[in-house]
Amino acid sequence: MSTSETVRAELDAAIADADLERATRRLQHKVLRQAAALDTLHRRVVTQRFVLRTLDELGRSLSPDEYAAARARVGDDALPDRIDPPR
């Protein structure tokens, strides 16, 4: 039985037992896990697009100092928090 089938079976059992609170918590946790995974993926995509745009402008790789300076110049106030720091 796959994970999704197991979760579905557990939810069906909780609903059948009239334990709607437990079923609701399970669904909320599932949604929160999926939202966190989506946020992680989105951060990676934003970071990759940022690096690609910057590299295209320079025509070469960035040093850590150049990366930090470019990150600081991002115009959208929400994006710098979504761009991962250099590794």
ABEGO torsion letter per residue (X at the ends): XBAAAAAAAAAAAAAAAGBAAAAAAAAAAAAAAAAAAAAAAAAAAAAAAAAAAAAAAAGBBBBAAAAAAAAAABABAAAAAABBBBX
